[in-house]
Amino acid sequence: MRDYQEAYSDLSVEELANQVLHGRLADGMNAAIECCDRWVGGDHPALNWISKDFAEEKTITFEALRDQSARFANLLRERGIGQGDVVAGLLPRIPELLVVTLGAWRVGAIYQPLFTAFGPAAIESRVTAAGGSRAKLIVTDEANRPKLDKLANCPPVMLVGNGFAAALAAQSAESAPVMLRGEDPFVILFTSGTTGNPKAVRWPLRILLNIAIYMRDAIGLESKDHFWNVADPGWAYGMAFSVIGPLQLGLATTFFEGGFTVEAALRLIVSKKITNIAAAPTVYRLMMAAGDAMGRIAGQLRVASSAGEPLNPEVMRWAERVLRSPLRDHYGQTEILMVVNNHHALDHAVRPGAAGLPMPGFSVAVLDGDLRPVPPDTPGVLAVHRPTSPLFAFDGYWGADTPSFRGEWYLTGDTVQQDAEGHIFFVGRNDDIITSAGYRIGPFDVESSIIEHPAVAEVAVVGKPDPERTEIVKAFIVLRPGVAASEELKAELRQHVRTRLGLHAYPREIEFIEELPKTPSGKVQRFLLRRR
């Protein structure tokens, strides 16, 4: 294991490119080469696919993936689709998703992932607003095709169902990749909409540097691992780290076509001998709520990673105790990908409740409103210093102003605290911070306290306007199965928080609800709770 302090240095873009891209950042590159062609030979597996009912399984090699994606690239060329055009994929986690993605990249096109749970309105807003240019093609399956009939101005559609294999077979397996610059975009997708309307983000090819470093140092992916990222490729974390990340390192990824349930996850982890897993905190909280069943995989997972929302310390302790596996929290955004992590492959201290330390290649600081560094353990906005962060690859939202840039700084919009040793603790989105009787209260601290109570399955905390205190803390709580809501339980939960956090932070209002409003990727939409 490498030492964190040695890894965290002011590396130049050229040095990073030599580490993970072998210098091709300046000479011309193509994502299909990086994630497929350069690994062809020796029947190396690229994908382990499992159907939603576990009735079918397939292993796809890098060689087969190269040939199939080349055939698809030739189909695109026949349609006049090439460099800079947008190809959207409304596809479940099936092998064809990789064929379409790599084929689009091969011709220099920009791939746009679409989550299959999207309705027609969400699809239309994305395929007609992709940086001001419409998608030239939507590739989908029979199950999702009817949604597109409701689009007012639907782009041309291609189905991966009957006839797709024959259409590919009729094409040549030779298709020269279009060589691009590191600044050229190859993916466009939208933010998840936790705080408002989703915004379009494009990833330039040089973001592959970020993805490779994260997979190597934070996920700690090794050649001996069997890796499963539970996140859907329709979202940033799934696209970057279940599709691009493992393939870029020449290692196999896992696709499970079905939706997440604890029972299915246990079956897959056991049957596919998963040793390295990544998922949203919601997945681990559901596992924790399953109780004794999780003992079936005790000791099997070498490492586990969490991203998307802050990971509660209680869930980390549960993983160590029940799964006998280190579960580490990671922090990033759709715009910049991962930037602060508890790294599995780097030797550094881990603080419960901390998002971690800056990833090598990023220079970060905690700033006040005047862009001045704040003292340790003081809330401020997490900012990235762009000139000294060679992994920073965000150039602004497509078709919109970018208020996140202030001089040399990129402001994440997230309030954090940093201790004297450099560990960064998430406090909340700027919009989520609660101001009550002069105190600034981070919802994550209150949520982490409440979820420790054995009656609680999930919780979200928001500020509610109050004429005397400016705001009061209100908690929306989903109870575990079999637990009855009552005024007595509310009083018990309030006292639980008072004991752990103090009188200023306990929830003066508690509302028990059936489920929390979430984005399709599983992130809690607190702005909807504030409207209730």
FIVEX-974140 format. One record per residue (C-alpha): x, y, z; residue in three letters. Coordinates in steps of 0.1 Angstrom, whole numbers, padded with zeros to 4 digits, always signed. Layout:
! FIVEX-974140
XYZALA ...
END
This chain:
! FIVEX-974140
+0000+0000+0000MET +0014+0034-0010ARG +0017+0062+0015ASP -0009+0090+0011TYR +0015+0119+0016GLN +0038+0105-0011GLU +0010+0101-0035ALA -0005+0135-0028TYR +0019+0159-0046SER +0016+0186-0072ASP +0016+0163-0102LEU +0015+0179-0136SER -0010+0168-0163VAL +0018+0154-0183GLU +0030+0132-0153GLU -0005+0120-0147LEU -0010+0112-0184ALA +0022+0091-0184ASN +0009+0072-0153GLN -0025+0063-0167VAL -0027+0072-0204LEU +0009+0067-0215HIS +0013+0102-0228GLY -0016+0101-0253ARG -0034+0131-0238LEU -0014+0154-0260ALA -0008+0131-0290ASP -0045+0122-0297GLY -0067+0097-0280MET -0100+0079-0282ASN -0121+0065-0253ALA -0128+0032-0272ALA -0091+0026-0273ILE -0085+0034-0237GLU -0115+0013-0224CYS -0113-0016-0249CYS -0089-0019-0278ASP -0056-0017-0258ARG -0067-0046-0237TRP -0076-0070-0265VAL -0058-0104-0264GLY -0057-0134-0242GLY -0095-0137-0238ASP -0095-0112-0210HIS -0131-0107-0197PRO -0145-0071-0199ALA -0181-0078-0187LEU -0198-0103-0165ASN -0236-0099-0172TRP -0264-0114-0151ILE -0301-0112-0162SER -0326-0098-0138LYS -0340-0132-0129ASP -0306-0148-0127PHE -0317-0172-0155ALA -0289-0160-0180GLU -0253-0151-0176GLU -0227-0140-0202LYS -0190-0131-0201THR -0179-0107-0228ILE -0142-0104-0236THR -0125-0072-0246PHE -0119-0087-0281GLU -0156-0094-0286ALA -0165-0059-0273LEU -0140-0043-0297ARG -0155-0062-0327ASP -0191-0055-0318GLN -0185-0018-0311SER -0166-0015-0344ALA -0196-0029-0362ARG -0219-0005-0344PHE -0196+0024-0352ALA -0200+0015-0389ASN -0237+0016-0385LEU -0234+0051-0371LEU -0212+0062-0400ARG -0238+0049-0424GLU -0263+0073-0407ARG -0238+0102-0410GLY -0231+0103-0373ILE -0195+0113-0364GLY -0173+0136-0344GLN -0192+0159-0320GLY -0226+0144-0326ASP -0247+0132-0296VAL -0258+0095-0294VAL -0282+0089-0265ALA -0286+0055-0249GLY -0318+0047-0230LEU -0307+0012-0221LEU -0308-0011-0191PRO -0277-0028-0178ARG -0272-0052-0208ILE -0242-0060-0229PRO -0255-0038-0257GLU -0250-0008-0235LEU -0213-0012-0237LEU -0214-0019-0275VAL -0234+0013-0281VAL -0212+0034-0258THR -0179+0022-0272LEU -0192+0024-0308GLY -0202+0061-0303ALA -0168+0069-0289TRP -0151+0051-0318ARG -0166+0076-0343VAL -0158+0106-0321GLY -0194+0110-0310ALA -0205+0121-0275ILE -0224+0094-0256TYR -0254+0106-0235GLN -0266+0081-0209PRO -0303+0081-0200LEU -0316+0064-0169PHE -0343+0039-0178THR -0366+0050-0150ALA -0369+0085-0166PHE -0404+0094-0180GLY -0410+0110-0213PRO -0406+0146-0200ALA -0373+0139-0184ALA -0360+0122-0215ILE -0372+0150-0238GLU -0356+0177-0217SER -0323+0159-0219ARG -0321+0148-0255VAL -0333+0182-0268THR -0311+0203-0245ALA -0277+0186-0247ALA -0255+0216-0248GLY -0278+0233-0273GLY -0276+0204-0299SER -0302+0177-0302ARG -0292+0140-0300ALA -0288+0126-0335LYS -0299+0092-0324LEU -0315+0074-0294ILE -0307+0038-0289VAL -0332+0019-0267THR -0349-0015-0262ASP -0385-0027-0266GLU -0394-0021-0230ALA -0384+0016-0231ASN -0394+0024-0267ARG -0430+0034-0259PRO -0418+0064-0238LYS -0403+0079-0269LEU -0437+0080-0287ASP -0447+0108-0262LYS -0417+0131-0272LEU -0429+0161-0292ALA -0397+0162-0313ASN -0381+0128-0310CYS -0347+0122-0326PRO -0344+0090-0348PRO -0346+0058-0328VAL -0327+0025-0331MET -0338-0006-0312LEU -0314-0032-0298VAL -0340-0059-0299GLY -0348-0082-0329ASN -0327-0073-0359GLY -0299-0055-0340PHE -0276-0085-0339ALA -0282-0091-0377ALA -0275-0054-0385ALA -0242-0056-0366LEU -0233-0089-0383ALA -0237-0073-0417ALA -0211-0047-0408GLN -0173-0050-0409SER -0155-0055-0376ALA -0129-0030-0387GLU -0135+0006-0378SER -0107+0030-0372ALA -0112+0052-0340PRO -0113+0089-0345VAL -0084+0105-0326MET -0094+0135-0305LEU -0078+0160-0281ARG -0080+0158-0244GLY -0104+0188-0243GLU -0129+0172-0267ASP -0161+0160-0250PRO -0170+0123-0251PHE -0199+0121-0225VAL -0227+0145-0217ILE -0251+0140-0188LEU -0271+0160-0164PHE -0268+0167-0127THR -0291+0147-0105SER -0314+0176-0095GLY -0311+0174-0057THR -0313+0212-0053THR -0332+0223-0084GLY -0334+0217-0121ASN -0307+0194-0136PRO -0279+0211-0156LYS -0260+0197-0186ALA -0224+0187-0179VAL -0199+0175-0206ARG -0169+0154-0197TRP -0138+0160-0218PRO -0115+0131-0226LEU -0089+0143-0201ARG -0113+0134-0173ILE -0102+0098-0179LEU -0072+0108-0157LEU -0096+0115-0127ASN -0114+0082-0133ILE -0083+0061-0134ALA -0067+0077-0103ILE -0100+0072-0084TYR -0103+0035-0094MET -0067+0029-0085ARG -0063+0048-0053ASP -0098+0052-0038ALA -0117+0021-0050ILE -0084+0002-0048GLY -0094-0020-0077LEU -0069-0049-0082GLU -0066-0075-0109SER -0076-0102-0084LYS -0109-0085-0076ASP -0144-0093-0087HIS -0159-0058-0089PHE -0195-0047-0088TRP -0206-0011-0089ASN -0243-0011-0080VAL -0249+0024-0095ALA -0268+0026-0128ASP -0248+0037-0158PRO -0275+0062-0165GLY -0259+0084-0138TRP -0225+0099-0133ALA -0211+0075-0107TYR -0223+0045-0126GLY -0212+0058-0160MET -0177+0068-0147ALA -0170+0039-0123PHE -0190+0009-0135SER -0184+0014-0173VAL -0153+0036-0178ILE -0133+0030-0147GLY -0128-0008-0146PRO -0125-0011-0184LEU -0099+0016-0185GLN -0078-0005-0161LEU -0083-0035-0183GLY -0105-0052-0157LEU -0140-0067-0159ALA -0171-0049-0147THR -0204-0065-0135THR -0238-0057-0149PHE -0269-0070-0130PHE -0299-0062-0151GLU -0324-0062-0123GLY -0332-0035-0097GLY -0316-0035-0063PHE -0330-0057-0035THR -0311-0070-0006VAL -0320-0106-0016GLU -0307-0101-0051ALA -0276-0084-0040ALA -0267-0112-0016LEU -0273-0138-0043ARG -0251-0119-0068LEU -0223-0112-0043ILE -0221-0149-0033VAL -0226-0164-0068SER -0201-0140-0086LYS -0177-0140-0057LYS -0177-0102-0055ILE -0148-0089-0035THR -0149-0051-0043ASN -0182-0033-0042ILE -0193+0003-0047ALA -0228+0017-0040ALA -0248+0046-0027ALA -0253+0049+0011PRO -0290+0039+0006THR -0278+0005-0005VAL -0258-0001+0026TYR -0285+0013+0049ARG -0310-0012+0033LEU -0284-0040+0039MET -0280-0029+0075MET -0318-0030+0080ALA -0319-0066+0067ALA -0304-0078+0099GLY -0289-0113+0103ASP -0292-0121+0065ALA -0261-0101+0058MET -0240-0125+0078GLY -0240-0147+0047ARG -0213-0126+0031ILE -0192-0119+0063ALA -0156-0117+0053GLY -0162-0121+0015GLN -0158-0084+0006LEU -0122-0072+0006ARG -0133-0036+0004VAL -0165-0016+0000ALA -0170+0020-0011SER -0198+0045-0008SER -0206+0077-0028ALA -0235+0099-0038GLY -0244+0112-0003GLU -0226+0113+0031PRO -0221+0079+0047LEU -0233+0078+0083ASN -0207+0066+0108PRO -0231+0040+0122GLU -0233+0023+0088VAL -0194+0022+0087MET -0194+0006+0121ARG -0220-0020+0110TRP -0199-0029+0080ALA -0168-0035+0101GLU -0188-0055+0126ARG -0212-0076+0104VAL -0196-0077+0069LEU -0160-0077+0084ARG -0151-0053+0056SER -0138-0017+0055PRO -0165+0005+0042LEU -0151+0039+0031ARG -0169+0072+0022ASP -0161+0091-0010HIS -0171+0125-0022TYR -0176+0140-0056GLY -0199+0157-0080GLN -0212+0151-0115THR -0193+0182-0126GLU -0158+0173-0113ILE -0162+0136-0104LEU -0144+0124-0073MET -0123+0148-0053VAL -0122+0138-0016VAL -0120+0102-0005ASN -0111+0077+0021ASN -0087+0058-0001HIS -0085+0020+0001HIS -0051+0018-0017ALA -0034+0047+0001LEU -0022+0045+0037ASP -0038+0072+0058HIS -0059+0075+0089ALA -0097+0072+0085VAL -0120+0094+0106ARG -0156+0081+0112PRO -0180+0106+0095GLY -0153+0122+0074ALA -0155+0122+0036ALA -0118+0117+0036GLY -0087+0135+0022LEU -0082+0153-0011PRO -0075+0129-0040MET -0040+0132-0054PRO -0043+0156-0083GLY -0067+0180-0065PHE -0058+0211-0044SER -0088+0220-0022VAL -0095+0245+0006ALA -0124+0254+0029VAL -0132+0291+0022LEU -0155+0318+0036ASP -0177+0341+0015GLY -0147+0363+0007ASP -0126+0333-0005LEU -0104+0333+0026ARG -0094+0300+0042PRO -0113+0294+0074VAL -0096+0280+0106PRO -0098+0242+0113PRO -0131+0228+0124ASP -0149+0259+0110THR -0177+0255+0084PRO -0170+0269+0050GLY -0175+0261+0013VAL -0154+0234-0002LEU -0134+0249-0031ALA -0110+0235-0057VAL -0080+0256-0068HIS -0081+0251-0105ARG -0045+0261-0115PRO -0029+0236-0091THR -0054+0207-0097SER -0044+0188-0128PRO -0074+0164-0124LEU -0099+0193-0126PHE -0117+0190-0160ALA -0150+0210-0156PHE -0154+0239-0180ASP -0189+0250-0171GLY -0225+0239-0178TYR -0235+0236-0214TRP -0259+0264-0224GLY -0258+0281-0190ALA -0238+0305-0169ASP -0214+0290-0144THR -0215+0310-0111PRO -0195+0282-0095SER -0163+0298-0108PHE -0148+0327-0088ARG -0114+0336-0101GLY -0091+0307-0098GLU -0116+0288-0076TRP -0144+0263-0083TYR -0169+0265-0055LEU -0187+0232-0050THR -0217+0247-0032GLY -0211+0222-0003ASP -0205+0233+0032THR -0177+0213+0050VAL -0153+0214+0079GLN -0117+0204+0078GLN -0098+0192+0109ASP -0062+0200+0117ALA -0050+0168+0100GLU -0068+0177+0067GLY -0098+0153+0070HIS -0129+0169+0054ILE -0163+0165+0070PHE -0194+0171+0050PHE -0219+0195+0067VAL -0245+0200+0039GLY -0253+0217+0007ARG -0253+0255+0011ASN -0290+0254+0005ASP -0295+0227+0032ASP -0277+0244+0061ILE -0301+0252+0089ILE -0299+0284+0108THR -0316+0282+0142SER -0314+0307+0170ALA -0280+0318+0158GLY -0266+0282+0153TYR -0256+0268+0119ARG -0267+0232+0119ILE -0256+0206+0093GLY -0284+0182+0085PRO -0259+0153+0081PHE -0249+0154+0118ASP -0285+0153+0129VAL -0293+0125+0104GLU -0263+0105+0115SER -0275+0107+0151SER -0311+0098+0144ILE -0302+0067+0122ILE -0283+0052+0151GLU -0317+0046+0168HIS -0329+0010+0162PRO -0364+0021+0151ALA -0351+0042+0122VAL -0346+0029+0086ALA -0340+0062+0068GLU -0341+0099+0077VAL -0338+0133+0061ALA -0335+0166+0080VAL -0344+0201+0068VAL -0349+0236+0082GLY -0385+0248+0086LYS -0391+0286+0088PRO -0399+0298+0123ASP -0406+0334+0134PRO -0386+0332+0166GLU -0357+0310+0157ARG -0354+0318+0119THR -0356+0280+0113GLU -0362+0249+0134ILE -0349+0214+0127VAL -0375+0191+0112LYS -0369+0154+0107ALA -0387+0132+0082PHE -0383+0096+0093ILE -0389+0062+0077VAL -0393+0036+0104LEU -0381+0000+0102ARG -0407-0027+0094PRO -0428-0036+0124GLY -0421-0003+0143VAL -0452+0017+0151ALA -0452+0055+0149ALA -0462+0072+0182SER -0458+0104+0201GLU -0437+0085+0226GLU -0413+0074+0199LEU -0410+0111+0187LYS -0400+0121+0223ALA -0375+0093+0225GLU -0359+0103+0192LEU -0357+0139+0203ARG -0340+0129+0235GLN -0317+0106+0215HIS -0304+0136+0195VAL -0302+0159+0225ARG -0279+0134+0243THR -0256+0131+0213ARG -0256+0165+0197LEU -0269+0190+0222GLY -0301+0210+0228LEU -0295+0233+0198HIS -0297+0205+0172ALA -0325+0182+0181TYR -0356+0180+0158PRO -0384+0201+0172ARG -0407+0186+0146GLU -0407+0149+0135ILE -0429+0135+0107GLU -0431+0098+0100PHE -0434+0091+0063ILE -0436+0060+0041GLU -0406+0069+0019GLU -0382+0098+0013LEU -0384+0117-0020PRO -0353+0108-0040LYS -0338+0113-0074THR -0338+0082-0096PRO -0302+0077-0086SER -0312+0075-0049GLY -0302+0109-0036LYS -0327+0126-0011VAL -0344+0157-0026GLN -0346+0179+0005ARG -0359+0208-0014PHE -0391+0188-0019LEU -0393+0181+0018LEU -0389+0218+0025ARG -0420+0225+0004ARG -0443+0202+0025ARG 
END
